[in-house]
Amino acid sequence: MAPGHVAYGLRAQYGMQVTPETVTAWERGLAVPGTRELTALAGVLWCSPGELLSTATSLREHRIARGLAPDELARRLGMDAHAYLRMEESGRWRGNERQTAALAGALGLSPRELLAATGRDKELAELLRGAVTSRWQAYVRPVGRMLPLERGHLQDVLQQLHTDYQSRMVATLSWGAAVDDTGEPGREFLDRIVDHFWDLAKGPLP
């Protein structure tokens, strides 16, 4: 459907004053329609809002893909709608452990999708670096608050992650004179700590 026809449909069916140029900008990714505009756009194009989102990454995109209004999702999470919207708009999730698990369930998110949608990748990376370089047991609860993983499995993952890092460091020290930079393998591991975590979390542990 041409941009002019889409703009006409939005105006005729939903009373929205949207220009063909705006529709073109949406198509090219130069602008992003709001929730109300996206819902109306789906109506004009006879599809679901989720079909208009190529790959949902933010909380807003996942919510729209599920066809949920902000107040409905907030009700499911047991929080004030305005509080939820503030978190959605800022891209920073502040819900508690129970609300985080409810959010993942309501939006059908895997643990990794949940982490990306709530903007907490860097926070997880910092926790994981602490877990492998010190006592991993102290990080079970903080990581568990962020992700809906079964506690026993999470403990196994953190323990294995710690073992993998420490074994690299021991091996590096034993190479000593054979390598120029004895810290490089450890730094490389820490740089990819989140990837290592997800590799362990999704599969059987050794």
Solvent accessible surface area in square Angstrom, and as a share of the most:
residue,aa,sasa,rsa
1,M,136,0.61
2,A,50,0.39
3,P,40,0.25
4,G,33,0.32
5,H,121,0.54
6,V,4,0.02
7,A,1,0.01
8,Y,134,0.51
9,G,6,0.06
10,L,0,0.00
11,R,100,0.37
12,A,65,0.50
13,Q,112,0.50
14,Y,89,0.34
15,G,52,0.50
16,M,11,0.05
17,Q,145,0.65
18,V,12,0.07
19,T,68,0.40
20,P,55,0.34
21,E,125,0.56
22,T,48,0.28
23,V,4,0.02
24,T,33,0.19
25,A,22,0.17
26,W,29,0.10
27,E,111,0.50
28,R,176,0.64
29,G,59,0.56
30,L,138,0.69
31,A,40,0.31
32,V,114,0.65
33,P,17,0.11
34,G,31,0.30
35,T,46,0.27
36,R,164,0.60
37,E,54,0.24
38,L,6,0.03
39,T,75,0.44
40,A,3,0.02
41,L,17,0.08
42,A,3,0.02
43,G,29,0.28
44,V,5,0.03
45,L,61,0.30
46,W,231,0.81
47,C,40,0.24
48,S,52,0.33
49,P,29,0.18
50,G,18,0.18
51,E,126,0.57
52,L,57,0.28
53,L,35,0.17
54,S,120,0.77
55,T,103,0.60
56,A,25,0.19
57,T,81,0.47
58,S,46,0.30
59,L,4,0.02
60,R,54,0.20
61,E,42,0.19
62,H,22,0.10
63,R,2,0.01
64,I,6,0.03
65,A,45,0.35
66,R,136,0.50
67,G,59,0.57
68,L,19,0.10
69,A,50,0.38
70,P,30,0.19
71,D,88,0.45
72,E,51,0.23
73,L,0,0.00
74,A,1,0.01
75,R,163,0.60
76,R,116,0.42
77,L,0,0.00
78,G,51,0.49
79,M,32,0.14
80,D,83,0.43
81,A,30,0.24
82,H,128,0.57
83,A,27,0.21
84,Y,0,0.00
85,L,53,0.26
86,R,153,0.56
87,M,21,0.09
88,E,18,0.08
89,E,135,0.60
90,S,74,0.48
91,G,34,0.32
92,R,82,0.30
93,W,2,0.01
94,R,170,0.62
95,G,13,0.12
96,N,80,0.41
97,E,94,0.42
98,R,138,0.51
99,Q,21,0.09
100,T,3,0.01
101,A,49,0.38
102,A,31,0.24
103,L,0,0.00
104,A,9,0.07
105,G,61,0.59
106,A,17,0.13
107,L,4,0.02
108,G,42,0.41
109,L,16,0.08
110,S,49,0.32
111,P,38,0.24
112,R,112,0.41
113,E,81,0.36
114,L,1,0.00
115,L,2,0.01
116,A,58,0.45
117,A,6,0.05
118,T,2,0.01
119,G,34,0.33
120,R,31,0.11
121,D,67,0.35
122,K,174,0.74
123,E,65,0.29
124,L,0,0.00
125,A,10,0.08
126,E,113,0.51
127,L,34,0.17
128,L,0,0.00
129,R,76,0.28
130,G,15,0.15
131,A,0,0.00
132,V,0,0.00
133,T,73,0.43
134,S,56,0.36
135,R,154,0.56
136,W,36,0.13
137,Q,87,0.39
138,A,60,0.46
139,Y,51,0.19
140,V,5,0.03
141,R,137,0.50
142,P,37,0.23
143,V,0,0.00
144,G,14,0.14
145,R,117,0.43
146,M,4,0.02
147,L,4,0.02
148,P,55,0.35
149,L,33,0.16
150,E,120,0.54
151,R,126,0.46
152,G,28,0.27
153,H,55,0.24
154,L,2,0.01
155,Q,64,0.28
156,D,71,0.37
157,V,0,0.00
158,L,0,0.00
159,Q,89,0.40
160,Q,37,0.17
161,L,0,0.00
162,H,42,0.19
163,T,69,0.40
164,D,36,0.19
165,Y,19,0.07
166,Q,60,0.27
167,S,60,0.38
168,R,96,0.35
169,M,51,0.23
170,V,98,0.57
171,A,34,0.26
172,T,1,0.01
173,L,129,0.64
174,S,87,0.56
175,W,128,0.45
176,G,27,0.26
177,A,115,0.89
178,A,88,0.68
179,V,54,0.31
180,D,159,0.82
181,D,65,0.34
182,T,55,0.32
183,G,20,0.20
184,E,70,0.31
185,P,38,0.24
186,G,2,0.02
187,R,118,0.43
188,E,97,0.43
189,F,6,0.03
190,L,34,0.17
191,D,109,0.57
192,R,124,0.45
193,I,1,0.01
194,V,29,0.17
195,D,49,0.25
196,H,35,0.15
197,F,0,0.00
198,W,14,0.05
199,D,75,0.39
200,L,26,0.13
201,A,14,0.11
202,K,164,0.69
203,G,23,0.22
204,P,137,0.86
205,L,49,0.24
206,P,135,0.85
